[in-house]
Every structure is written in C-alpha cells, then in structure tokens.
Amino acid sequence: MNFTFKLWPSLVAIFMMVTSFQAKAQTLLPHFATSDQYGGKKVDDMSNFVPILDDYTLEVMGTKGKSISIAFAQVQYTPTQNVKVRFVQAKGKIYVFEGNAYTSTLTPNYKYIEQAGNLLRNGSFETTGTQLNSGRWQASDWDTWNGGTPTWGANVGDVNVRENANYRSDGSKSIILHTSSRWLCQQMTAGALEPNGLYRISCDYWTSDGWNNGNHKYQIWLGSSMAGSDLMTFDAYTTVNNNTSKQSYVSTFQMPSKSIGNVFLSFYRSESGVDWLDNVKLVKLVPSHKGLTGVTSAIFAYGAYAPADMTFPDNVCIDYTNMIVNPNFIDGAMKSGAPAGWTLDAKVTQSKISTGEKGGGVIPSGQNHWQLWQDGSPLNGYAYQTLSNLPNGRYEVSAKVVCTGFSGSIKLFANDGETILESGVGKVYTVSGVVVNGVLKLGLNFATKNGITIDFDSFTLLYKGKDTAGYRKTLNRRIEDAKEILANLEDGYDVSTLTQLVKNAESLGADASSDQVISAISDIDQELSKYQAYVAECELKRKKVAQFKTVLAGAKSERATELYPATADFDKAIAEAESFFGRLENNPTLDATVAQDKLNAARENYYNSQFKVVPTAQVVSSVDLSLNGSEKYLLRVDGKPYYPTEIQVRPDKMRGYLGWSEDEIEATFKRAANDGFNTLSVPLYWSEVEPEKNHFDWHILDRYLGWCKKYGVKMELLWFSWSSGGRIQYLWNVNGKQQLRTPDYVCSLEGTSEFNMLRKEWEYSLDWRDTNLRSRDAYVLGRVMEHIALWDANNGKTHLVIGVQLGNEARAHGDNAATSSEIIDYYHHVGAAVKQSKYVTWTRLNCVSYETSGRTTANENLRNNGGTNIDFVGVDIYGTNANSVKGDLSGYLGTKGKNFRMIMEIDAKDSNSPIYQMAALAGDKAFNYYNLGPVDGNGLYSNSGHVLTERSHINLVRQRNQILNLANQDIAKMKQGSGLYVYNYAGNSTCSQSGLDGISFVPDDQKTQAVAVRHGNEEVFLLSTAGGTFTLPAKYNGYKAQKGYCNANNNWVAEANLTILNGKVVMPETSCVLITKNPRVITGIQSVSSDSEKRIVAYYALSGNKVAHPTKGVYLVKKSDGTVTKLSK
C-alpha cells in the first residue's frame, strides 16, 4: 500500500444522481480494498497501542453497549451488538463496520510531538567513502545488497553515489539504485528505535530516464539482520512511468513491543531497474495519548481493508469510479479504435475523441469524450471495458450520453443490467448490475438499424454493497441458461454434471446464504464454460471437414473446366483425396493437413504442367549505382538503361469494390498501353496467390502477365501481401461479398490468425516484429517469383516483370507501432525472396510522404552494414508543386547515400500531374502516377458505368510519355544540368530558357515542356511535348536535324529530315529531333520496292495488337498493291 502522512480533509460528500428521476442524496465512502484475509498482527501491548497516521485496519471483538476507545485518535465507538468491529482508517477518516455492516464515520484527532534529528545517518548521501570511479562513490553508513552480494561499483548496473542535478533534493549528491541492487540497507544506531515507538519515514525518489524504467515497487523492511524483515514489512512507493520528476514518500509505523537489539532498515524492490533516492529521513513522534480500551484483543494491519461482503444503509455507497480505466477519456490516445482502457467491438465509420459541446451542455465544450460515427449503415456491437477484482454485490454505472436519432436500440449495460437510451436525447443515464465473480463488464451495446453519431463521457461506478436478491436473480438466469443448453445439447456431451448442478441450485432454500448462492452460480458457470469449449471443439471439427470438402470441390472443378497435360496425376490425387474425405467424415479428429497439402500441390502441378521449359537463373533488372557510363543512378532492364513511364492500375479494386468484369478490367490495361505508358505497376495480394494455406493459385497473376504481354508493356509487381498502410483491408467488398486480402490462416474476418495480431477487428493489423510472419511472407513471395520465372521461360523470356515493390506504405497502425528500422528489417528479409530467386529484379519500398526520410536513412544504414535487399526507398506524395517535385519534396526525398529516387505515387487526377512528370525528370527522379482509375478519387480517368472516361489533361500525359519513350535510354542515363536539361519544368512559361550547351527553347504554350539530352559525344536529342522552337548556339553550325526515335538498342531511327534555319529548329508536335553531323538514312519511309507507297501504316506488337510506339512492336509499310510488309528497323 502507498501511505501518505498528510491528513485528508473530510471526504463525506453529497452526490446527486442525475437520471430521468431525482435520485436520493447519497453518502459516498472512499474506495477501500476489501478482504477478510488481510493479514495483520495481534496487538501485544494494548496499553501502549498507537495506530499510525496513514491508512490502517484495526479489528476487535466488540461487546454490546461497551465503549471502545482508540486513545491516540481520540475516538470512541459503542457497538450495538456482540460482534467483530472493524475500524478502517482511509484518507483521514475512520469508517466503522459491525460485522459486514457499515455503521458510522469517525474523525480522528491525532496530536503528537516530533523529536528533532534524523535517526538515519547520511540520509542525503553527502558523505562518501571509497571513490569507485570519476564522479562515483560508495555511500558512507549504507550497504547495498543482492541476495548476499554487495553491489557497490562504478560499472553500468552497479550502485553508487553521483552528482546529478536532475536527481537530487539538496546538497550535491544522491544515490542511483541500479539494476543489480535489491536492498539498500543501514544498521541503525543501537537504541535508536524503541519498543512501541511511533516513527515517520520519508524520502524523495526519481524514475531514471532510459528504457523500461518506472513501475518499480518498493517496501520498507525492518529486521534484526542485514536485509532482514523479521520485525516489520510494509509497502512504500511505486516509481512512476514516463516521468523523471521528483516524487516524495512519507509514512508512519509503530515498532513492536518486544525489546530490540540490532535493527537494520532496508529499502527493498523485487524488480531490476534504475531509480534515484535522496533526502531519506526517519524521525520519532511522541503521541499525546496511548492505548486501546474496551476490548481484550485486537488485530492491526497496515492498509485500509473493508469487509469483503459489506452492507450499507440505502443512502450510503462506495465510489469505485477509480476502478474504471480512463472514465472521462482524459487519455485521448486511440488504440485499436478505442481510447485507453476501452474496447470497441463494432465496425464504425469513425471513432475519435471529440471536445465540442454536445446536447446543449450535457457534455460541456472543451471536455474530452468518445464519439462514434456510423455513416448510414447499422451500428452493431459494443463499446466497453471489463473490470476485475471487485467485491461481489450491486453496482450502479452512470454515463453522459448524447446521440442523434436512431431506430433499433442502444443500451447502457452493467453485466446483465440494461438501461435503454432514448433516440435523439442527451442526458445522464444510470444502470444497475450485479457482480458475483469479481468481474463487471460495462459500457454501451449498439443494435441500430441506421447510421448514428453518439457521444459519451463521464462514467461513474458506485458500489451499493451486498445484494442477496440480486445474487438469487443471477442464479435463476444461470439455471435458465443451463436448461436451455440441456434442451439443445451438442451430441456426445456428458450432461450428468450440469444436470446435477441445476438440481442442486434449484434445491437451495430461501434461507440460503449469499455464499451458497454465489458458489452455485460459480459451479454452473464453470460447467457452462466446459460445455462451450466442447461446442467450440465440435465446430472446429465441422469446419475442418467443410474446409477439406471445399478444397476437394475446387480441385474437381478445376479438373473439369481446365485441361492441362498432367491429367493422370491429378486424377489420381483427386481419387486419393476423395477416399480420405470419406474417412474424415466418419472421424473428424483425423489430421487433414497432409492430405489437404498433397491435394493442393497436385492441383498446382496440374496447372503448371502447361509450362514445359524449365527456368534458369537470371538477373532481369537492377539499380546501377556505379556511375559507369552514366551521370546518375539509373535503372537497368536486361542490362540496358530504362526510364519508366509508369502508372498504377487497380484491377483488384475494379474487381472487388466496383464489380467490373475481367474483360472490362483488361480494357484498362489496353488503355494504359495506348496512352504510352511503358510500365504498369500492378498490386498482388496474399490471398490472390494463396487463397488457403499451401494452396497456390496462379490464375490471377498469369492473367495480369498475359495482359501486359498482349499490350506490349512491362510490369512492376506490387507485392502488397497483407499490409496496406500497416492494415489488412478487403479484397472483396461488393454485392454482399466480403473477403480479406489475406488467407484465413494469416487473418480472418473473425480476427483470428496463426500469427501475432495487434488489432483483431476492422481494420486488422499484424505485428511487424513477428519473425514467423516475416518468414512466411518471404516464403510466399519466393513462390510468386518462382512462378514468374516459370511463366517467363515459357513465354519467350520477355522479361515482363521488371521490379517488385515490397508492401504498400508500410507503417504503424493501431497498436502496431513500428520504427523505421523495424519496417526496413522486415522487408529486407522479405526482399531476399526476390534476390535469391531465379528471376532477380530490383526491389523498392514506397512510403507515406513524411515517413520516407526515416525509412531511407534506415535502409542506407543497412546498406552500409552488411547490405540490404531493398534497392531503393521512394515517396508517395499528394498535394505538391513543380518546385517541390524537382527538389527534395519538403525534405521527404533528399539525396541520401545510394538511394535511387522515385516518386512512387502522385495524384493522377491532378491536372498538373503531367507537369510534375517532367519536373521529376528535372530533379533526376523516376515518376509513377496513381492511378489509372477510376478508384480512390485519384484516377487519371473517371468512369461512366464500367467504362473509363478521359479527364481534360490526358493528352498532356500522352505527350510526355511519348517523348520520354523516344529517347528513353539516354534520358535514363543523363543528369539534369549536365547531359540533360528539362525546359519549363514548372509548365508555366512561354519565355526563352537556356539549357544544355547553351541551347535555348521557347514553348508555343506555357504547358509545353521540352528536353535536350546528349546522345554520344557530338549529338543531342531535342524533345518537345508540343510546338516550340529550339535555338542552337554557333558551335552547332553545320549540324543537321532529323526527326525520329531510338530503337531498343538505343540506335537512332530517322523518319524525316528537318531544316535548321538561322540556328533554329521548329519542333513538330510531340517529337524527338536528333542534332548531328552524321544524319542517318531515313529507313523509316524508304520504299520496300519500287511500287511501294511511302507511308507509315502503324506499329504492331508481335501478338498483332496495335501499340502506341514503334519501340514496342514491328514497323510496317503499305505497298501500292494494298499489301503490308514488315520493315526492319
């Protein structure tokens, strides 16, 4: 117990219960601990008895009509019957109980004289002995101890005296009690402590800074030997958490009546930690009166303990509000959607702490309270907390609640007690509930039929004492529960025990004691818990059978609808699974894991039997940090420089949120390719490749790969896995279907997982520090990469997948706090699945804007200390400007170490986003639009039904994609201000601007942007998104100009000769012009034969599909006879 010396003023208060009626005024008693087994010692010398000034318990056998007097307190009490009388002093008052019944409150009047002088030597630790090290000493007159070993020392973990102004009361020194110490002891001067003497002990203490300090419990021990406690032990203080300021402790004690020889005083703690201590004082108090009369014996204990089964008059109760954690929501930190101490078991649109006035002042302005908002849909579930270690009896719970109008019901509850709230009314509601097992669940129960906003605050809890009638009602409800179960029993359960318990409970007479009734309730509860465990076990068996049945049905369906070569092996596996299923139905206790895994493996092998070519190890893409042949860090694909013109597509949301068909989704891939994007970033979720544990399904992944191949674009795989912003969201949430992005063994809708869950309700979250989760995540990604290698080997080694994003904006969510280093460590291990596969690509990590810098630093630290499997870290930025994009994005994406810089998401709906694409190039960054549309309100396209519709800036996007593809490899290599220059990067000027080699550019329109990039030593590419004029300096006199593009080998393909007039090159619309001394043959429009028409028809992929640019397909010309011939580049 913590005791204080200060005498509290009268605590008796008048409490007006405000409900729908005017309640009777109540007298509130303080919150006692309750126990009939509170320890204590017999008072040996009644004539010299002196109680302490702090909380205590004194129990005597009273005689009816005979006055009991506690002399030092100057109080008397006369019992009304022959009964045990308990005096409980708490917070300056003495509360009297006859038996279990509270009878009265007394006010003590302690008078004493404090003798001068500290009975402890060197209480401020100013006197020191041995100097242990610089600024560290051994304290004189004190000893430290740890199980028989002194713990003085100068090393970390040792105890010593130091000079630290942050942790001292006065003077220059104090003592640090370090990890190794359990006792700080002093042998008292002989005779300093007298038999029956009253003493006050005090000290100042601090929690040291550093990890895991605080919450250390100290006791005071008095013993006849070092670190002994044979004379006396009592609780002292507990160091505080997250607070290094000075705290003070003071308490009193009376020495035993027997004569005392050597006395050792000790401060004792059982935990290791780091604390500070100073200003320890022990003084003698001389009481004005002594003695306890009117009784023949007494038991005295430190601490205030009321009887365990109290009764009160109707107008008296105990305030137990302090048992509620955060009853007024002062602590506004939200964890798992609820304030500290509370639990929200309901799906809501928004849960937050609000401070605005509600209900016309029912909840005042500026006062923290909990607000739930449900937008339109019904609100079902609970907002609650569960209290334990309460005395049995009746409790009243009150709360202020203000809500909008609703249909359905909302109830304030306390265990079985309920009070129905009124629709659209704000007031204080009260409910009464009975506790029979020390546990009280209280809060709000929601069952509305529509949306609602509800604010609630100011919970109070009053203990009304023993409730015999309430216990009996609770027992009757338990009997009814048991009978209902007996009438609807799960097969195979032995009902004999429950039947007998019901019979015993029903036989209890009206005169049964409260203890008998509560015991009967407890017995039935225990048996009902056993039955519920049996039901859960039966349900698991049924679920196991149903799950195997589903897997078997899926395998048979795939065999019936899809034809692949390995039919015989798959048929055999299905037959074996059917045989096992028959045995499983008869005996659900069988372990189905092996049989299910075997069938799933056969199913995967059947699908993969269509692929005949065995893949070999290959490096498809990389980040080149060498600066060998380039001016900046760059991406390489198949060894060649690569600058992505990229956009993210969301087939998952089009399918699972909007209900689009696969044909409609495929059309968006085609649209992106026709818009000139050379790369699509495509999310892939855990459950899309592993719908059940060890069932790997490649249909969706192969569909995406096939579409990218069909439309001639590369693909970055976004391995979203389980986490999007640290949370698990829906893969499907349309037309009544709800499915998470994870298989059930990772996270189910019910909030179950094989891994450590930190949030078990929407939106769910797992633990970034869970190494088992990390390993499984890496394993599944490894399987994905294994399949990509297989697909690629059997599809012409087209190397469609060129990069892997690890996760999506990995971060803390709810209770899933994680540091940058922990996030990087997680994905470093997961990224190894890519780097150790047969299909190696670059890996990257995207970050919420303001978290990017920390993640980048952590990854660079890893790179410099053994290496990282995350090639680069990039930023997701929404709401910005061209200057910021060109620069460091407000410090989020500066130049750190060897980090390749990329804007991994930016709002594609923003009409300035095409301008930012060129500003990113000017800042030597890669760029990725989010998203094609039409989801999340960020789409480049909106939609009309299930069809994409263009936004006004789409042509600006197409122009920029086109010029970046025309000279892609040189753009990837060259650095702004050196071998490359972006003109009008902000897209806001028509003025002349000088750039590369003094070449200037004047745009025809302020949104027109241009690039000059070096191609070799004496050639320059000029590119413009639209009309404009380049002016060449004199050094380019005699040079020629040609319109065209670079092919896949970065060789120039000339399409037309242009005229340089007076050093000026007038740019054709959206084009690339080569400035050279050595113009190429214009092969792009040469006659294939003498009768050919010199006209370009189109560009086509090998699949026969038209593509946006010749670098993606073959080049055809139309002959005069109407036929078309392939023309070599």
Secondary structure, 3 states (H helix, E strand, C coil): CCCCCCCCCCCCCEECCECCCECCCEEEECCCEECCCCCCEECCCHHHCCCCCCCEEEEEEECCCCCEEECCCCEEECCCCCEEEEEEEECCEEEEEECCEEEEEECCCCCEEECCCCCCCCCCCCCEEEEEECCEEEECCCEEEECCECCECCCCCCEEEECCHHHCCCCCCEEEECCCCCEEEEECCCCCCCCCCEEEEEEEEEECCCCCCCCCEEEEEEECCCCCCCCEEEEEEECCCCCCCCEEEEEEEECCCCCCCCCEEEEEECCCCCEEEEEEEEEEEEECCCCEECCCCEEEEECCEECCCCECCCCEEEECHHHCCCCCCCCCCEECCEECCCEEEECCCEEEEECCCEHHHCECCCCCEEEEEECCCCCEEEEEEEECCCCCEEEEEEEEEEECCCCEEEEEEECCEEEECCCCCCEEEEEEEEECCCCEEEEEEEEECCCEEEEEEEEEEEEEECCHHHHHHHHHHHHHHHHHHHHCCCCCCCCHHHHHHHHHHHCCCCCCCHHHHHHHHHHHHHHHHHHHHHHHHHHHHHHHHHHHHHHHHHHHHHHHHCCCCCHHHHHHHHHHHHHHHHHHHHCCCCCCHHHHHHHHHHHHHHHHCCCCCCCCCEECEEEECCCCCCCCCEEEECCEEECCCEEECCHHHHHHCCCCCHHHHHHHHHHHHHCCCCEEEEEEEHHHHCCECCECCCHHHHHHHHHHHHCCCEEEEEEEECCECCEECEEEEECCEEEECCCCCCCCCCCCCCCCEEECCCCEEECCCCHHHHHHHHHHHHHHHHHHHHHHHCCCCCCCEEEEEECCCCCCECCECCCHHHHHHHHHHHHHHHHCCCEECEEEEEEEHHHHHHHHHHHHHHHCCCCCCCCEEEEEECCCCHHHHHCCCCCCCCCCCCCCCEEEEEECCCCCHHHHHHHHHHCCCEEEEECCCCCCCCCCEEEECCEEEECCCHHHHHHHHHHHHHCHHHHHHCCECCCEEEECCCCCCCCCEECHHHCEEEECCCCCCEEEEECCCCCEEEEECCCEEEECCHHHCCCEEEEEEECCCCCEEEEEEECCECCEEEECCCEEEEEECCCCCCHHHCCCCCCEEEEEEEEECCCCCECCCHHHCEEEEEECCCCEEEECC
